[in-house]
Amino acid sequence: MNSLGTYHNRFWGWMILSLSFTFHFSLFTSCTQDAYEKGEGEYSLMRGDFVEALSDTNKQLVSMTTDDGDLFSFTQPYSDKWITTADSTYRCMLYYNKVKDTQGKDAAEIVSIAQVPCPTVLPLSEFDKELRTDPVKFNSIWVSKSGKYLNLYLQLKTGVTDDSSAVQKLAVVTDTLLQYSNGLQTRHLILHHDQGGVPEYYSTAAYLSIPLGELDADSVQLSINTYTGLVFKTLSIR
C-alpha cells in the first residue's frame, strides 16, 4: 500500500465534493449534514459511518462492520472499479439507510460509499519525498471505537486549474519515539501535505484513517501545520 495520497477536485451528486488518491484507496467522497435534505425527504433517515466493508468472490461489497461494531449485510451487492480484490476488507465512508432485509434482519441500503485512505506510517528516513508541511485546516482527530484506526478530519484548500500536474499529496511519517520514565512511549507523527500547485480558492473535506496495529507506542502525537499555526494532538492508542 502506497502511503502517499494525491487529490483532484470533482463534483458529484447533491454538491458533494470528491477526492481521488493514488494509494490503495482511490476515491473518497465527503458530505456534511447540510449537503442533503432534512426532514422527511428521501435522505432524512440516512446515516453515515466509517466502516470496514467486505468483498466476496465476485469482487463485490456485500457487508460491513461499523466502527461501533455493528454488522450489516448490504441489500444489494456493490461493485466499482476500485474494488479490485476478492474476499478482502476495504476501509470506507458509508452513507446508508438502515432497513430490513427479506428475512426481517437489519440491513444497509447504500446511498453512497467511497474509500477512505489508510496511509501506512513510514519512518522519515524511508520517506522518498521531500517532507512538506503546507498548511491545512484541522477539524478533528479521534481513535475509532474498535481501536484499529486513528481518524483525521481535515479541510484542504483547492480550486479548479487547467494544470493536470497540479495535485495535492498527503502522507504520514514518524521521526521520533518519545520514552518516559514510567515506561510509556509516544510515537511522534508528522502530517506531510504538499499543496502541489493546486489553487487555494475554497475548502473541501478530507478524511484519513491511520492504521494503529503496527505502531509501537502507547500514544501518538501528531503535528499538523494549519493556516493558524502548528497544532499538536496527542491521543492514547493502547
N, C-alpha and C positions, 0 to 999 in steps of 0.2 A: 504494500500500500504506500503510495507516494504521500509524503507529509505536506506537500505544497499545494495550496488551493488557488485557483485562478477564477476571477469573477468577471462576467459580462452582464450588462443590463438588458432585460427583456420585459415585455408586458404580457400578462396572462390573465384571463377571466377577471371579473369584479375589481379591476385595478390592482391585482396582486402582483408584487414585484418578484421576479425570479432571478436566481443566480446560478451560474454554471461553474463547475470545479474540474480541475484536471486530475485530482487524485481519485481514489476508488469511488467516491460518491460524486456523481457528475452533475446533479441538479438539485437545487434546494429552492423551495417556494415558501415564502413567508407572508402572513397576513395578520392584521390586528383585528380586534373585536369590531372596530368600526368599519372594517372592509366588507362586511356583509350585513344584510338586512336584519334588524332586530324585530322583536315582537313575535307574531305567529306566522311569519313568512316561511319560505322553503328552507331557510338556513337557521331558523330560530332555535332549533334543538341541536345544532351542530356542536361537536366537542373537538378540541384539539389536544393531542398528546404526543410526546416523544415516545416512540415505540421501537421494539425490535420485531421486524416483520420477517416471516419465514417463507422461503420459496419452496415449491415442490419439484418433482422430477421434470416437469414441463417448463421450468423457469418462470413460474407464475407465483405471485404472492398470494397466500391462501389463509394466513392467520397472523396474529401479532400478540405481543405482550407489552403492556404499557409499563412505564417506569413505576407505577403504583402496584404492579404485579397482577393486573387484570388481564386475563387471556380471552381473546375473542377470535372466532373464525370470521372471515370475510363473506358477505352474502354472495359475492361473485369473485372468482379469481381475477387478479390484476396483473397485467403484463405491460412492459415498457422496455425500451431499448437499453436502459441502464440496468435491467435485471438480467445479468449475464451468466449467473451460476446457479445450478440446481441445488436443492437441499442446502441452502445457505441462509445466513442471517444478514439483514440489511437494517442499518440504523436510519430511521425515517421520522419525519414530522407528518402526522396523520390528522386530517380533519374528516370527521365521520359522524354519522347518525347511529346512535345505539338503538337497535331494533331487535325483533325476534325472528329467528330463522324458522324454517318449515317444521322443525321439531319443538318449537317453543323456547329454544335456548337463546340467550343473549348473543347477538352478533353485531358486526360493524359493517355499516353500509358506507362505502368510501365516497367522500365528497371530493377530496384531493389528497394526494400523497406524494411526497418528494423525499429524496435522500438528504440526510444531514451529514456533513463532512465529519470524519473522525480522524483527525491528523495524528499520526504517530509522533510522540515526543522524541526528538533527536538531540543527542549531545551537541553542543555548539561546535565542538571540534570536528564533527562529522557532517555538519550542515554545509552543503556545497554551493550556497548562495551567499551574497553579501548580506549580512544581517541588516534589515531595515526596520525602523520603528516609526513609519509615517503615522500620523495621528488618526484615531478612530473615535467614534462616540461610544462610550461604555454605558450599558444599561444594567446588566445584572449578571451574576455568576452563582451557581449552586451545584451541589453534588446530587445526582439523581438518587431517588429513594432506594434503588437497588444497590447503590454504592459503586456501580460499574463505570459511571461517566462523570466528568466534570463538564457541566454545560455552561456555555458562554453566549450571551446575547449582546450583540454589538449593532451599531449602525455605521455603515460605510458611506462616505460622500462619493457620489457618482454622477455621471451625466453622459449624454449621447455624444459620440465622436465618430468621425469617419476613419480614424486611425485604427485598423484592425489589430495592430500590435499593442495597443493600449489596454492592458488588463491589470487588475489588482490581484495580489497574491498574499495569502495568509499561511502561516505555519506556526508551530510551537517548538521552541528549543529550550534546553536546560543548560545552565552554566555552573551551577553550584549546588552542593548538598550541605545544608546547614545542620550541624550536630550540636546538641545541647548536653549539659552535664547530667541531666536526668535520663539520658539515653534516647530521647526522642529526636527525630530527624525531620527536617523540612526541605523539600525539593523546590529550588527556585526555578521558575519557568519564565520565559520571555515570549510575548506575542510578537512574531515577525509580521509586519504589514508593509508591503510595497505598493504604493499608490499606482505605480506603473504608467504614469502619464494620463490616467483617467481624469476627466474634468470633475471638479468638486461643486456641482450645482445643487444637488439635493441628496437627502439621506435615504438609504434603503436598509432594511433589517437583514441581519445575517446571524446564523447560529452555528456554533461548533460544539461537538461532543468529544471531549478528550478522554480516551480510554485510560482507566486508572490501574488496571490489573498489573501492569509491569513496572509501575513506579515504586521505587524502593524507599519509601518515606511514610511518616505518619500524617504529614500535612503537606500542602503545596502552597507556595506563594507565587502568584502570577503578577508580573509587571506589564502594564498596558499604557502606552503613550496615547493620551487623548488630546483633544483640542483645548482642554483647560489645564493640561499638565499631566505629569506621570502619576498613575494610580497603581497602588499595590493592594492585592486582595489575597488574604490567607485563609485557607479552609482546611479543616481536618478531613482526612480521607480514610482513616482506619478506626 
